[in-house]
Amino acid sequence: MDSQWRISRDSQRGARPRKAVASALPALFAVLLCAAPWGSASAEAEESDSCVECHSDSDLMVTNKKLYDYFLRWGDSIHMQEGVSCHDCHGGSPGISDKKGAHDGSLGGDEATSAVNFRNIPDTCGECHDDIFEGFRKSEHFEQVSSEENEEQQAPTCVTCHGAINVAAPDVTTVEEICQQCHNEDSDNQPENPRKARALLNRLLSIHRYYRYITVRGDPVEMKPFFARIDAQISDLTVTWHSFDLETIEEKTETVLNELKAKRGEVATAYKKDRKQRIERPD
């Protein structure tokens, strides 16, 4: 296995979502995932979770800063908001306050059966993000993850792009940097891909801008059939993106973008006409 697939062990501490995460727009446009401070979690969840009770101890800032930093990152994450805690990924018994008992059955990423072992991370994330997982399964990245010939036991997984605890979607800058870890001139492994990925993500942001304009300026009733169709196309594009088939992604992106451009033109024309009429004939 070539060294370009190697990624840090720390980045493999994956998150295991148990509940679907909803958004006002399709997940494709979640460039930044924002969450409330960890203190806003329900009292019931905190009382029943010894992981949170112990790992939030400020003494860890001195005695085990790395572990405390993990807790802070979790506290700022969408996974905390959705009730995903330490034991969902690492195992253990959150209902037991005794340290030894609470850690009984917990597994680190080096264990083959661990949910955060690099081979298992796609399945772990796929428990919630099942449609995205189906797209990822069609990718060459997944082939590297599941290959029995992968002796280095490292390959690109969900956490390579999104992080492990306080997850976020790559933006137009970071997506190029992430891709360049493997796709670069030194590795001679499709070095053009980072530039292509950045260009495609820019198109996706244009889709977001047109989508938002139509949402704000368009008539909600008239736009309902259009959004039903375009939302389905965007959801399909979201899945396709995770197959990393850049040629297909470009084709589908262009189709969606052109439809939104045309609709935006119609909405803009109607809005300007209506605005002119309101100015000329005020109530």
C-alpha positions in Angstrom: 0.0 0.0 0.0 1.4 3.4 -1.0 2.3 5.9 1.7 0.0 8.5 0.3 -3.0 6.8 1.9 -1.5 7.2 5.4 -3.5 9.5 7.7 -3.0 10.3 11.4 -4.2 7.9 14.1 -5.9 10.8 15.9 -8.1 11.6 12.9 -9.5 8.0 13.1 -11.4 8.6 16.3 -14.6 8.6 14.4 -18.1 9.7 15.5 -21.0 7.3 15.5 -24.3 9.1 14.9 -27.5 7.5 16.2 -30.1 9.9 15.0 -30.7 11.7 11.7 -29.4 15.3 11.6 -31.9 17.5 9.8 -31.1 20.8 8.1 -33.1 23.6 6.4 -31.3 22.9 3.1 -29.9 19.6 1.9 -26.8 18.3 3.8 -24.7 19.2 0.7 -24.8 22.8 1.7 -23.7 22.3 5.4 -20.3 24.0 4.9 -20.1 24.7 8.6 -21.9 22.7 11.3 -22.7 24.9 14.2 -23.7 23.7 17.6 -24.6 25.1 21.0 -22.3 24.9 24.0 -22.1 21.5 25.6 -23.8 22.9 28.7 -27.1 23.1 26.8 -27.4 19.3 26.7 -30.4 18.0 28.7 -29.9 17.4 32.4 -31.2 13.9 32.0 -28.6 13.0 29.4 -25.8 14.4 31.5 -27.0 12.6 34.7 -27.1 9.2 32.9 -23.8 9.6 31.1 -20.7 9.0 33.3 -18.5 9.7 30.2 -19.7 13.3 30.2 -19.6 13.6 34.0 -16.0 12.4 34.3 -14.5 13.8 31.1 -15.8 17.3 31.7 -13.8 17.5 34.9 -11.6 20.6 34.5 -8.8 18.9 36.4 -8.2 17.0 33.2 -6.9 20.3 31.7 -3.7 19.5 33.7 -3.8 15.7 34.2 -4.9 14.7 30.7 -5.3 17.7 28.4 -5.7 15.7 25.3 -8.7 13.9 26.7 -10.2 17.1 28.0 -9.7 18.7 24.5 -11.6 15.8 23.0 -14.4 16.5 25.4 -14.5 20.2 24.5 -14.6 19.3 20.8 -17.5 17.0 21.4 -19.2 19.7 23.4 -19.2 22.0 20.4 -20.4 19.4 17.9 -23.6 18.5 16.2 -23.1 15.0 17.6 -23.5 16.3 21.1 -26.7 18.1 20.0 -28.0 14.8 18.6 -27.2 12.8 21.8 -24.2 10.9 20.4 -21.8 10.4 23.3 -18.4 8.6 23.8 -19.8 5.1 24.3 -21.6 5.2 21.0 -18.2 5.0 19.3 -15.8 3.6 21.9 -18.1 1.3 23.8 -18.1 1.1 27.6 -20.9 1.5 30.2 -22.1 5.2 30.6 -24.5 4.2 33.3 -21.7 3.1 35.7 -19.8 5.8 37.6 -16.9 3.6 38.6 -14.0 4.3 36.3 -13.1 0.7 35.7 -16.7 -0.4 35.2 -17.5 2.5 32.9 -14.5 1.6 30.7 -15.3 -2.1 30.6 -15.8 -3.2 27.0 -14.5 0.0 25.5 -12.3 -0.3 22.4 -9.7 1.9 20.8 -9.2 2.4 17.1 -6.4 -0.2 17.0 -8.9 -3.0 17.8 -10.2 -4.7 14.7 -13.7 -4.9 16.2 -13.8 -1.3 17.3 -16.4 1.0 15.7 -13.6 3.5 15.2 -11.2 1.1 13.5 -10.5 2.6 10.1 -12.2 -0.3 8.3 -15.4 0.1 10.4 -15.7 3.9 10.3 -17.9 4.0 7.1 -20.3 1.4 8.7 -20.3 3.4 11.9 -21.2 6.7 10.2 -23.5 4.8 7.9 -25.8 3.8 10.8 -27.3 7.3 10.4 -26.0 8.6 7.1 -27.0 5.5 5.2 -27.6 7.2 1.9 -24.2 8.8 2.0 -22.7 5.5 2.9 -24.2 3.9 -0.2 -22.5 6.5 -2.3 -19.2 6.0 -0.6 -19.4 2.3 -1.1 -19.1 2.9 -4.9 -15.9 4.9 -4.5 -12.3 3.8 -5.0 -11.7 5.2 -1.5 -14.0 2.5 -0.1 -12.1 -0.1 -2.1 -8.9 1.0 -0.3 -10.7 0.8 3.1 -12.1 -2.7 2.6 -9.1 -4.2 0.6 -7.5 -7.2 2.4 -4.3 -6.3 0.6 -4.1 -3.0 2.6 -1.3 -4.0 4.9 -0.7 -0.5 6.2 -4.3 -0.5 7.5 -4.9 3.1 6.6 -7.1 4.6 3.9 -9.4 7.6 3.4 -12.6 7.4 5.4 -15.3 9.7 6.5 -13.1 11.3 9.1 -10.4 12.2 6.6 -12.6 14.9 5.1 -15.0 15.6 8.0 -13.0 15.1 11.2 -13.9 12.8 14.0 -15.6 14.6 16.8 -16.6 18.1 16.0 -17.3 17.3 12.3 -17.6 19.8 9.5 -17.9 19.7 5.7 -14.9 20.8 3.7 -15.1 24.3 2.1 -13.5 25.5 -1.1 -10.1 25.9 0.6 -9.9 22.9 2.8 -11.3 20.5 0.2 -8.3 21.1 -2.0 -5.9 20.7 0.9 -7.5 17.4 1.9 -7.4 16.0 -1.6 -3.7 17.0 -1.9 -2.8 14.7 0.9 -3.0 11.9 -1.6 -3.5 13.4 -5.0 -0.4 15.4 -5.7 2.6 15.6 -8.1 4.9 13.6 -5.8 2.5 10.7 -5.6 1.5 11.0 -9.3 -1.9 9.9 -8.1 -4.4 12.0 -10.2 -2.8 15.3 -9.1 -5.5 17.2 -11.0 -8.2 16.0 -8.7 -7.8 18.7 -5.9 -8.3 21.5 -8.4 -11.3 19.8 -9.9 -12.8 19.2 -6.5 -12.4 22.8 -5.5 -14.1 24.0 -8.8 -17.0 21.6 -8.3 -17.5 22.8 -4.7 -17.6 26.3 -6.0 -20.4 25.3 -8.3 -22.2 23.7 -5.4 -22.0 27.0 -3.5 -23.5 28.7 -6.6 -26.3 26.2 -6.4 -26.8 27.2 -2.8 -27.0 30.9 -3.6 -29.5 30.4 -6.4 -31.6 28.1 -4.2 -31.7 30.7 -1.5 -32.7 33.5 -3.8 -35.6 31.5 -5.2 -36.6 30.6 -1.6 -36.6 34.2 -0.5 -38.1 35.9 -3.6 -40.2 33.2 -5.1 -43.9 32.5 -4.3 -44.0 29.6 -1.9 -47.1 28.0 -3.5 -45.9 28.3 -7.1 -42.4 27.1 -6.2 -43.5 23.9 -4.4 -43.5 21.6 -7.5 -40.1 23.1 -8.5 -38.5 22.5 -5.1 -39.9 19.0 -4.9 -38.1 18.2 -8.2 -34.9 20.1 -7.5 -34.6 18.8 -3.9 -34.6 15.2 -5.2 -31.8 16.1 -7.7 -29.8 17.8 -5.0 -30.2 14.8 -2.6 -29.0 12.5 -5.4 -26.0 14.8 -6.1 -25.1 14.7 -2.4 -24.9 10.9 -2.6 -23.0 11.0 -5.9 -20.5 13.4 -4.4 -19.4 10.8 -1.9 -18.7 8.3 -4.7 -15.9 10.7 -5.8 -16.8 10.1 -9.5 -15.8 13.6 -10.5 -17.0 13.2 -14.1 -20.6 12.2 -13.0 -20.5 14.9 -10.2 -19.7 17.6 -12.8 -22.5 16.4 -15.1 -25.1 16.4 -12.4 -23.9 19.6 -10.9 -24.2 21.4 -14.3 -27.8 20.1 -14.7 -28.9 21.3 -11.3 -27.1 24.6 -11.7 -28.7 25.4 -15.1 -32.2 24.6 -13.8 -31.7 26.9 -10.8 -30.2 29.7 -13.0 -33.2 29.6 -15.3 -35.7 29.6 -12.4 -33.8 32.4 -10.7 -34.2 34.4 -13.9 -38.0 33.8 -13.9 -38.3 34.7 -10.2 -36.1 37.9 -10.6 -38.2 39.1 -13.5 -41.5 38.5 -11.6 -40.2 40.1 -8.5 -39.0 43.3 -10.3 -42.3 43.6 -12.1 -44.2 43.2 -8.9 -42.0 45.7 -7.1 -42.5 48.3 -9.9 -46.2 47.9 -9.7 -46.2 48.4 -5.9 -44.1 51.6 -6.3 -46.4 53.0 -9.0 -49.6 52.0 -7.2 -48.9 52.1 -3.5 -51.7 51.1 -1.1 
